[in-house]
Amino acid sequence: MADIGKDIDRPLGQTIRHQRPGARGISAGTLVAALAVLAVIGVSGAIALREKPFRKPEEIAVSTPKVTVAPTPAPAAAPTPAAAATASPNVSTPMKSGGPQIIHVQTEEGDGPPKAGIVIRDPSSLSQNFKVAHIPDRALIEASDSGPLPIRSADGRRPFDVYARPWSGARGARVAIVIGGLAVSQTGTQAAIAKLPAEVTLAFAPQGNSIDRWMKAARQGGHEIVMQIPLEPFDYPNVSPGRNTLTVSASADENLKSLYWALSRTTNYTGVMNYMGARFSADANAMGPFMAELGKRGLAYVDDGSSARSLAPDLALKDGVPFVAGDMAIDAVQDRGEILKKLDSLEATARAKGSAVGIGSAFDITVDTVASWVAEAKKRGIEIVPISAVAIDPQKG
């Protein structure tokens, strides 16, 4: 017992020394100290075991260029775009969800370093959150020889719904303004995206340059966008909307090929708008297959209102295509005073009928005038809404 007592009293790691003659047994103080040390060790061990120190550490979510959605698993595989169609990160979008989704996303736009962000999406809303509005939804893309084409998802969602800009839903006077011709002029496009309020809808010309880049900038700025489609006007080809124009003399397959070219120029748009096309839109044989294709793909059709002979309203209803008709061109005369008169007329129409739609082009004078007018119109109680907010939607009718 004397030897055991000395082992307890000896500091750990020291070798045993021979007792000096005359050494006595363990003192009462030493025994009490040893018991106290053992008690502390026992208590510490109990706490450690209660806290489960050997469990696997919880994984910490880290934002990366790939977007991940929790807790819902990824949906069934959907058609994906061609590899070079877009430089955006891949997105896994669940078809259904029982609760809010936490999305880890790393933004990639701007001149500065990438910044990570977390977006909480309410599954009851189909529209994209602004933080990820520039990222194509893979479930809404069909790969083609032309590039990525918009398509309804397997669960029935449409580009018209997902890429729409949210609005209040109020019943007050609403004005929708579409500014077209973006991507034709680089400086003009940059100015339009920067200056125009986010509620203004932007229309991209398929013949433009860097469309995917400008689409991302526009969507990150909160704009809803549409694609312009060149349709045959009267006196074609003396008057021409540009290459890959859909014509009344072409076969349905040829026109669809031209349509696919325009649709594949970028992604994340809610619908298309005619560019010219008075002759094409008045021909049932030409316009019929065109409108049916839009219905199949879940896209809206915006008629700029330039032709009273357009068959678009009836065909859109027949093929389930959300339809918008423009009330007036706001900048046929390139003068600030004249543009303001048109905008004031839009306001009067909206107060009388509930809504009004104005169509313009990305001229400097138009952009500056619209930007200043919108700020004042809001103060007068006018709500500026995206084009999808005033569409007649047969699917919801």
C-alpha positions in Angstrom: 0.0 0.0 0.0 2.9 2.3 0.7 4.2 1.8 -2.9 0.7 2.6 -4.4 0.4 5.7 -2.4 3.8 7.0 -3.6 2.8 6.3 -7.3 -0.3 8.4 -6.9 1.6 11.2 -5.3 4.4 11.2 -7.9 4.0 13.7 -10.9 3.2 11.9 -14.2 6.3 11.1 -16.4 8.9 10.9 -13.6 10.8 7.8 -12.9 10.6 6.0 -9.6 13.2 7.0 -7.1 14.5 4.9 -4.2 13.0 5.9 -0.9 15.2 7.5 1.5 15.6 5.6 4.7 13.2 6.7 7.4 10.3 7.7 4.9 6.9 7.3 6.3 3.4 6.4 4.8 1.0 8.8 3.1 0.0 11.8 5.0 -3.7 12.7 5.3 -3.2 15.9 3.3 -1.6 14.1 0.4 -4.4 11.6 0.3 -7.1 14.3 0.2 -5.3 16.1 -2.6 -5.1 12.9 -4.7 -8.8 12.2 -4.2 -9.7 15.8 -5.3 -7.6 15.4 -8.5 -9.4 12.1 -9.3 -12.8 13.8 -8.6 -12.0 16.6 -11.1 -10.9 14.1 -13.7 -14.1 12.1 -13.3 -16.4 15.2 -13.6 -14.5 16.4 -16.7 -14.9 13.0 -18.3 -18.6 13.0 -17.6 -19.0 16.4 -19.2 -17.0 15.4 -22.2 -19.0 12.3 -22.8 -22.2 14.2 -22.5 -21.1 16.6 -25.2 -20.2 13.7 -27.5 -16.7 14.9 -28.5 -16.2 12.1 -30.9 -19.3 12.7 -33.1 -18.7 13.7 -36.7 -18.5 17.5 -37.0 -21.5 19.2 -38.7 -20.7 20.2 -42.3 -20.7 23.9 -42.9 -22.3 25.1 -46.1 -19.9 27.0 -48.3 -20.9 29.2 -51.2 -19.4 28.1 -54.4 -20.0 29.0 -58.1 -22.4 26.0 -58.2 -25.8 26.6 -56.7 -27.2 24.0 -54.4 -30.7 23.8 -53.0 -31.6 22.3 -49.6 -33.3 20.2 -48.4 -35.1 19.0 -51.6 -33.1 16.6 -53.8 -32.4 17.5 -57.4 -35.2 16.9 -59.9 -35.2 14.3 -62.7 -32.8 15.1 -65.4 -34.0 17.8 -67.8 -32.6 18.8 -71.2 -29.5 21.0 -70.8 -28.2 23.7 -73.1 -25.2 23.4 -75.3 -22.0 23.7 -73.4 -21.1 27.1 -74.9 -24.6 28.5 -74.7 -24.0 30.3 -71.4 -21.3 31.0 -68.9 -23.7 31.0 -65.9 -23.3 28.5 -63.1 -25.5 25.4 -63.2 -28.7 25.5 -61.3 -30.6 22.6 -59.8 -34.2 23.6 -59.4 -36.6 21.3 -57.5 -39.9 20.6 -59.1 -41.8 20.8 -55.8 -41.0 21.8 -52.3 -42.7 21.6 -49.0 -41.0 24.7 -47.5 -38.7 27.6 -48.1 -35.5 26.7 -50.0 -32.1 28.1 -48.9 -29.9 28.6 -52.0 -26.2 29.3 -51.8 -25.1 31.3 -54.8 -21.9 33.1 -55.8 -22.5 36.1 -58.0 -20.2 36.6 -61.0 -21.1 39.9 -62.5 -19.4 43.3 -62.1 -15.8 44.4 -62.1 -15.1 43.6 -58.5 -14.4 40.2 -56.9 -17.2 37.6 -56.7 -19.4 37.9 -53.7 -21.3 35.1 -52.1 -24.9 35.5 -51.1 -27.7 33.4 -49.7 -31.2 33.6 -51.1 -34.3 32.2 -49.3 -37.0 31.4 -51.9 -40.7 31.0 -51.2 -41.8 27.9 -53.1 -45.3 29.4 -53.4 -43.9 32.0 -55.9 -42.8 30.8 -59.4 -40.8 34.0 -60.1 -37.1 33.9 -59.7 -35.5 35.9 -56.9 -33.6 38.9 -58.1 -30.4 37.5 -56.7 -30.5 34.6 -59.2 -32.6 36.2 -61.9 -29.7 36.1 -64.4 -29.2 32.3 -64.0 -31.1 30.2 -66.4 -33.4 27.6 -65.0 -32.1 24.3 -66.5 -35.6 22.8 -66.3 -36.8 25.5 -68.8 -34.1 24.9 -71.4 -34.1 22.6 -74.4 -30.8 21.9 -76.1 -30.8 22.4 -79.9 -28.5 22.9 -82.8 -29.1 26.6 -82.6 -28.4 26.8 -78.9 -30.6 26.8 -75.7 -34.3 27.1 -76.4 -37.0 28.0 -73.9 -39.4 25.2 -73.0 -42.1 24.3 -70.5 -40.6 22.3 -67.6 -41.7 18.7 -66.9 -44.0 20.0 -64.1 -45.6 22.6 -66.3 -43.8 25.8 -65.3 -43.4 28.3 -68.1 -40.6 30.8 -68.8 -43.5 33.3 -68.8 -44.1 32.6 -65.1 -40.6 31.9 -63.8 -38.8 34.9 -65.5 -41.6 37.4 -64.8 -40.8 40.4 -62.6 -43.1 40.4 -59.5 -45.5 43.4 -58.9 -47.9 44.5 -56.3 -51.1 42.9 -57.8 -53.0 46.1 -56.9 -56.0 47.2 -59.0 -54.9 50.7 -59.5 -53.8 52.4 -62.7 -50.9 50.4 -64.3 -48.5 51.4 -67.1 -46.2 48.9 -68.8 -43.4 50.3 -71.0 -41.2 48.2 -73.3 -38.0 49.7 -74.6 -36.7 47.7 -77.6 -33.5 47.5 -79.7 -31.2 46.6 -76.8 -27.8 45.0 -77.7 -27.6 46.8 -81.1 -25.6 49.7 -79.6 -23.2 48.7 -76.7 -23.1 52.2 -75.2 -26.9 52.7 -75.7 -27.7 49.3 -74.1 -25.5 50.0 -71.1 -27.1 53.4 -70.6 -30.6 52.0 -70.9 -30.0 49.2 -68.3 -28.3 51.7 -66.0 -30.9 54.6 -66.3 -34.2 52.9 -66.8 -36.2 52.0 -63.6 -36.3 48.3 -63.0 -40.1 48.2 -63.7 -39.5 49.0 -67.4 -39.4 45.9 -69.6 -36.4 45.6 -72.0 -36.6 44.0 -75.5 -33.4 42.6 -77.1 -32.8 42.6 -80.8 -31.4 39.1 -81.9 -29.0 40.7 -84.4 -27.2 42.5 -81.5 -23.9 41.7 -79.9 -23.1 40.3 -76.4 -26.8 39.6 -75.8 -26.2 37.1 -73.0 -23.9 39.5 -71.2 -26.6 42.3 -71.4 -29.3 39.9 -70.4 -27.5 39.1 -67.2 -27.0 42.8 -66.4 -30.6 43.6 -67.1 -32.0 40.7 -65.0 -29.6 41.5 -62.1 -30.9 45.1 -62.4 -34.5 43.8 -61.9 -35.8 44.1 -65.4 -38.1 41.7 -67.1 -37.0 41.0 -70.7 -38.4 39.8 -74.0 -36.9 38.9 -77.3 -37.7 40.7 -80.5 -38.5 38.5 -83.5 -38.0 39.9 -87.1 -41.2 39.3 -89.0 -41.9 40.2 -92.6 -43.3 43.7 -93.2 -45.0 45.0 -96.4 -42.5 46.0 -99.1 -40.1 43.3 -98.0 -37.1 43.0 -98.8 -36.9 46.8 -99.6 -37.8 47.2 -96.0 -36.1 44.5 -93.9 -36.0 43.7 -90.2 -32.7 42.0 -90.7 -31.3 38.5 -91.2 -33.4 35.4 -90.4 -36.6 37.2 -90.9 -39.7 35.0 -90.8 -41.6 35.4 -94.1 -44.9 34.4 -95.6 -43.3 32.6 -98.5 -41.1 30.4 -96.4 -42.3 27.0 -95.2 -43.3 26.4 -91.6 -40.1 24.5 -91.0 -38.0 27.2 -92.5 -39.7 29.8 -90.3 -39.3 27.7 -87.2 -35.6 27.4 -87.9 -35.4 31.2 -88.1 -37.4 31.5 -84.9 -35.1 29.1 -83.1 -32.1 31.1 -84.1 -33.7 34.2 -82.5 -34.9 32.4 -79.4 -31.4 30.8 -78.8 -29.6 34.1 -78.6 -30.1 34.3 -74.8 -32.3 33.0 -72.0 -34.4 34.2 -69.1 -37.0 36.1 -71.1 -40.8 35.9 -70.6 -41.8 36.1 -74.2 -41.2 37.6 -77.7 -42.2 40.8 -79.4 -42.6 41.4 -83.1 -40.1 43.6 -84.9 -42.0 45.0 -87.9 -44.1 42.1 -89.3 -47.3 43.8 -90.6 -47.5 41.3 -93.5 -46.5 38.2 -91.6 -48.9 38.8 -88.7 -51.8 39.2 -91.1 -51.2 35.8 -92.8 -52.9 32.9 -91.0 -50.7 30.2 -92.7 -47.5 32.0 -91.6 -48.7 33.2 -88.2 -50.4 30.0 -87.1 -47.4 27.7 -86.7 -45.4 30.6 -85.2 -48.0 31.2 -82.5 -48.5 27.5 -81.8 -44.7 27.2 -81.2 -44.9 30.0 -78.6 -47.7 28.2 -76.8 -45.8 25.0 -76.8 -42.8 26.7 -75.2 -44.6 28.7 -72.6 -43.8 32.1 -74.0 -45.9 35.3 -74.2 -46.4 37.3 -77.4 -46.2 41.1 -77.3 -47.8 42.8 -80.3 -46.4 46.3 -80.6 -49.7 47.5 -81.9 -48.4 48.8 -85.2 -50.7 46.7 -87.4 -54.5 46.7 -87.1 -54.6 43.6 -89.3 -52.7 41.4 -86.9 -54.2 38.0 -86.2 -52.2 37.6 -83.0 -55.0 38.2 -80.5 -57.2 35.4 -81.8 -54.3 32.9 -82.4 -52.8 33.6 -79.0 -56.1 32.7 -77.3 -56.4 29.6 -79.5 -52.9 28.4 -78.6 -52.8 29.3 -75.0 -50.3 32.1 -75.4 -50.2 35.0 -72.9 -50.9 38.1 -75.0 -50.2 41.8 -74.7 -51.1 44.5 -77.2 -49.3 47.8 -77.3 -51.5 50.9 -77.0 -49.0 53.3 -78.6 -45.5 54.0 -79.8 -44.1 56.6 -77.4 -41.1 57.9 -79.5 -42.2 57.9 -83.2 -41.1 61.5 -82.9 -37.7 61.9 -81.3 -38.5 64.9 -79.2 -38.7 65.1 -75.4 -41.9 67.1 -75.4 -43.6 64.7 -77.9 -42.5 61.7 -75.9 -43.8 63.2 -72.7 -47.2 63.8 -74.4 -47.4 60.1 -75.3 -46.5 59.1 -71.8 -49.1 61.4 -70.3 -51.6 59.9 -72.7 -50.6 56.4 -71.5 -51.3 57.6 -67.9 -54.8 58.8 -68.9 -55.5 55.5 -70.6 -54.4 53.6 -67.6 -56.6 55.6 -65.3 -59.6 55.1 -67.6 -59.1 51.4 -68.4 -56.9 50.1 -65.6 -53.7 49.6 -67.7 -51.9 50.9 -70.7 -48.8 49.7 -72.7 -46.3 51.9 -74.4 -43.6 50.8 -76.8 -40.3 52.6 -77.4 -36.7 52.2 -78.6 -33.4 52.6 -76.8 -32.7 56.1 -78.1 -30.9 58.3 -75.6 -33.8 60.8 -75.7 -36.3 58.1 -75.1 -34.4 56.5 -72.2 -33.8 59.8 -70.4 -37.4 61.0 -70.9 -38.9 57.7 -69.7 -36.7 57.6 -66.7 -37.7 61.0 -65.5 -41.4 60.5 -66.3 -41.6 57.2 -64.4 -40.2 58.9 -61.2 -43.0 61.5 -61.4 -45.7 59.1 -62.4 -45.1 57.0 -59.3 -45.7 60.1 -57.1 -49.0 60.5 -58.9 -50.1 57.0 -57.9 -49.3 55.2 -61.2 -47.8 51.8 -60.8 -45.2 50.9 -63.5 -45.4 47.2 -64.1 -43.6 44.6 -66.2 -45.2 43.5 -69.5 -46.2 40.1 -67.9 -48.4 42.0 -65.4 -50.8 43.2 -68.1 -50.9 40.1 -70.3 -54.1 38.2 -71.1 -53.2 34.7 -70.1 -55.5 32.0 -71.4 -54.0 29.4 -69.0 -55.2 31.5 -66.1 -58.3 32.8 -67.7 
